[in-house]
Amino acid sequence: MTSNTEVVKALEGLLADSYTLYLKTHSYHWNVTGPMFTTLHTLFETQYTELALAVDEIAERIRTLGAVAPGSYSQFQALATVHEDTGVPKATAMIENLVADSQKIVAAAKKVIEAATAVGDDASVDLGVRRTEIHQKNAWMLRSHLE
């Protein structure tokens, strides 16, 4: 077992969660309706666009550490704590779902930070810290629509 094994495992979970959240957020962007349509349509687009860049960065970090990045729906489904949504919930439920999922991403990012800290992998720590910051901010922005 290499010193990177636990870091890679944590990064795989973060990648799976991030990709699943990307897909869910994109679907919500397409399907949101109601009085908050324009605001949420735009907010969801901002968030899924950022996630599209994030999944690439996470996958490339896995490759940098010498592992193969998972890249199939079945792999993501097996690794993710974020779950897809095959329905079309009301706008407020979409927001609640994305807030809960952002918290799951923060938890996944913290696993990356912990594993990377243990082996002195500052680059992976930095990635985990940045993902934590972004998803905490995203959750706050989403929650503000429920007040």
C-alpha positions in Angstrom: 0.0 0.0 0.0 1.5 3.4 -1.0 1.2 6.5 1.1 -1.1 7.9 -1.5 -3.7 5.1 -1.3 -5.9 6.8 1.3 -5.6 10.1 -0.4 -6.6 8.6 -3.8 -9.6 6.8 -2.1 -10.7 10.1 -0.6 -10.3 11.9 -3.9 -12.3 9.2 -5.7 -15.2 9.8 -3.2 -14.9 13.6 -3.7 -14.9 13.1 -7.5 -18.0 10.8 -7.4 -19.9 13.2 -5.1 -18.9 16.2 -7.2 -19.9 14.6 -10.5 -23.2 13.5 -9.1 -23.9 16.9 -7.7 -23.0 18.4 -11.1 -25.5 16.2 -12.8 -28.2 16.9 -10.3 -27.6 20.7 -10.3 -27.7 20.7 -14.1 -31.0 18.8 -14.2 -32.4 21.3 -11.7 -31.3 24.1 -13.8 -33.2 22.7 -16.8 -36.3 21.8 -14.8 -36.8 24.5 -12.2 -40.1 26.3 -12.3 -42.0 28.8 -10.1 -41.6 32.4 -8.9 -37.9 32.0 -8.3 -37.3 30.6 -11.8 -34.9 33.2 -13.1 -32.9 33.5 -9.9 -32.5 29.7 -9.4 -32.0 29.0 -13.1 -29.0 31.4 -13.0 -27.7 30.2 -9.6 -27.9 26.6 -10.6 -26.0 27.3 -13.8 -23.2 29.1 -11.9 -22.9 26.2 -9.5 -22.9 23.4 -12.2 -20.4 25.3 -14.3 -18.0 25.5 -11.3 -18.5 21.8 -10.6 -17.7 21.0 -14.2 -14.3 22.5 -13.7 -13.9 21.0 -10.3 -14.4 17.4 -11.4 -11.6 17.8 -14.0 -9.3 19.2 -11.3 -10.1 16.3 -8.9 -9.7 13.7 -11.6 -6.4 15.2 -12.7 -5.1 15.2 -9.1 -5.9 11.4 -8.9 -3.9 10.9 -12.1 -1.1 13.0 -10.7 -0.9 10.6 -7.7 -0.5 7.7 -10.2 -4.0 6.2 -10.0 -6.7 5.9 -12.6 -9.6 8.2 -12.1 -13.1 6.6 -12.0 -15.1 7.8 -14.9 -18.4 5.9 -15.3 -21.8 6.3 -13.8 -21.6 2.9 -12.2 -18.3 3.8 -10.5 -19.7 7.1 -9.3 -22.8 5.5 -8.0 -20.8 3.0 -6.0 -18.5 5.7 -4.6 -20.8 8.7 -4.0 -22.7 9.7 -0.9 -24.6 12.3 -3.1 -27.5 10.5 -4.9 -29.1 11.4 -8.2 -32.6 12.7 -8.4 -34.7 11.2 -11.1 -37.7 13.3 -10.3 -38.5 17.0 -10.6 -39.1 18.4 -7.1 -40.5 21.8 -6.4 -38.0 24.6 -6.3 -37.7 24.8 -2.5 -37.1 21.0 -2.4 -34.4 21.4 -5.0 -32.7 24.0 -2.9 -33.0 21.8 0.2 -31.5 18.9 -1.7 -28.6 20.9 -3.0 -27.9 22.3 0.5 -27.8 18.8 1.9 -25.6 17.6 -0.9 -23.2 20.6 -0.5 -22.8 19.4 3.1 -21.9 15.9 1.9 -19.3 17.4 -0.4 -17.8 19.3 2.5 -17.6 16.0 4.4 -15.9 14.4 1.4 -13.4 17.3 1.1 -12.6 17.0 4.8 -11.7 13.3 4.2 -9.3 14.4 1.5 -7.8 17.0 3.8 -7.3 14.4 6.6 -5.8 11.8 4.4 -3.5 14.2 2.6 -2.4 15.9 5.9 -1.4 12.4 7.2 1.1 11.9 4.3 2.2 15.5 3.8 0.4 16.0 0.5 0.0 19.7 0.5 -1.5 19.9 -3.0 -4.3 17.6 -2.1 -4.9 19.4 1.2 -5.2 22.6 -0.8 -7.7 21.1 -3.2 -9.8 19.8 -0.2 -9.7 23.2 1.5 -10.8 25.0 -1.7 -13.7 22.5 -2.3 -14.8 23.0 1.3 -14.8 26.7 1.0 -16.8 26.7 -2.3 -19.4 24.3 -1.0 -19.9 26.1 2.3 -20.5 29.2 0.3 -22.8 27.5 -2.2 -24.9 26.1 0.7 -25.2 29.6 2.2 -26.3 31.0 -1.1 -28.9 28.3 -1.5 -30.1 28.5 2.1 -30.6 32.3 1.7 -33.4 31.5 -0.8 -35.3 29.6 1.9 -35.5 32.5 4.4 
